[in-house]
């Protein structure tokens, strides 16, 4: 299991299963906040690999309290229920100083 920070993803990950997003005619998903993870300081995009296989991604962002929040994560369907998500979360906790937290929208402190 490996989590590696990206230098800025060129395209939108696919398939994308965030609430409220539907695929376009070409089968890809528009994600209106994607550019924030390329331009806003502190936001990070991580690729998750399972051996040589691209298994998914995670998006993290800083929070006002000084910590880091998991903005979103995705594991491909074929690797779900095999512990890949749990392993990747543990790896991110190890890699991110101060660990990870989660903030629900509208509940920032």
C-alpha positions as CSV (number, residue, x, y, z in Angstrom):
1,X,0.0,0.0,0.0
2,X,1.4,3.4,-0.9
3,X,0.0,6.9,-0.8
4,X,1.8,9.4,-2.9
5,X,1.2,13.1,-3.1
6,X,0.5,14.2,-6.7
7,X,2.1,17.2,-8.3
8,X,-1.4,18.2,-9.7
9,X,-3.7,15.8,-11.4
10,X,-4.2,16.5,-15.1
11,X,-7.7,15.3,-15.3
12,X,-10.7,14.5,-13.1
13,X,-10.5,11.1,-11.5
14,X,-13.0,8.6,-12.8
15,X,-15.3,7.1,-11.7
16,X,-16.3,9.8,-9.3
17,X,-18.9,9.1,-6.7
18,X,-19.5,12.3,-4.8
19,X,-23.1,13.2,-4.0
20,X,-24.8,15.4,-6.5
21,X,-22.3,14.8,-9.4
22,X,-23.5,12.9,-12.5
23,X,-21.4,11.9,-15.5
24,X,-21.3,13.9,-18.7
25,X,-22.0,12.4,-22.1
26,X,-18.4,11.2,-22.3
27,X,-18.6,9.3,-19.0
28,X,-16.4,11.7,-17.0
29,X,-17.4,13.8,-14.0
30,X,-17.0,17.5,-13.6
31,X,-15.7,18.5,-10.2
32,X,-15.9,22.2,-9.7
33,X,-13.3,22.3,-6.8
34,X,-10.6,20.4,-8.6
35,X,-8.5,23.5,-9.3
36,X,-8.3,24.3,-5.6
37,X,-6.2,21.2,-5.1
38,X,-3.7,22.6,-7.6
39,X,-3.6,26.2,-6.6
40,X,-4.6,26.7,-2.9
41,X,-1.7,26.3,-0.4
42,X,-2.0,23.3,1.9
43,X,-4.5,21.4,-0.2
44,X,-3.1,18.0,-1.4
45,X,-4.2,15.3,-3.8
46,X,-2.9,11.9,-3.0
47,X,-2.8,8.8,-5.3
48,X,-3.4,5.5,-3.6
49,X,-1.7,2.4,-5.0
50,X,-2.2,-1.2,-4.1
51,X,1.0,-2.8,-5.4
52,X,1.4,-1.5,-9.0
53,X,-2.3,-0.8,-9.3
54,X,-3.8,2.6,-9.0
55,X,-6.4,2.0,-6.3
56,X,-7.9,5.4,-5.7
57,X,-7.2,8.9,-4.4
58,X,-7.6,11.1,-1.4
59,X,-8.0,14.9,-1.2
60,X,-6.9,16.7,2.0
61,X,-7.1,20.3,3.1
62,X,-5.9,22.4,6.0
63,X,-8.4,23.6,8.6
64,X,-8.3,26.7,10.7
65,X,-7.4,24.8,13.9
66,X,-4.1,23.9,12.3
67,X,-4.9,20.3,11.4
68,X,-5.7,18.6,8.2
69,X,-9.1,17.4,7.0
70,X,-9.9,14.6,4.6
71,X,-11.9,16.4,2.0
72,X,-12.7,13.3,-0.1
73,X,-11.4,9.8,-0.8
74,X,-12.2,7.1,-3.3
75,X,-11.2,3.5,-3.7
76,X,-12.0,1.6,-7.0
77,X,-14.9,-0.8,-6.6
78,X,-12.8,-3.9,-7.3
79,X,-10.5,-3.2,-4.3
80,X,-13.2,-2.3,-1.8
81,X,-13.9,-4.7,1.1
82,X,-10.2,-5.8,1.0
83,X,-8.9,-3.3,3.6
84,X,-7.4,-1.0,1.0
85,X,-9.3,2.1,2.3
86,X,-8.3,1.3,5.9
87,X,-4.6,0.8,4.9
88,X,-4.5,4.0,2.9
89,X,-6.1,6.0,5.8
90,X,-3.5,4.6,8.2
91,X,-0.7,5.5,5.7
92,X,-2.1,9.1,5.4
93,X,-2.2,9.4,9.2
94,X,1.5,8.4,9.2
95,X,2.4,10.9,6.4
96,X,0.5,14.0,7.5
97,X,2.0,15.9,10.4
98,X,-0.6,16.2,13.2
99,X,-2.8,13.5,11.6
100,X,-6.2,13.8,9.9
101,X,-9.6,15.0,11.0
102,X,-12.9,15.4,9.4
103,X,-15.1,18.6,9.3
104,X,-18.6,18.5,8.2
105,X,-19.6,21.5,6.0
106,X,-21.0,24.3,8.1
107,X,-19.4,23.0,11.2
108,X,-15.9,24.6,10.9
109,X,-14.5,25.9,14.1
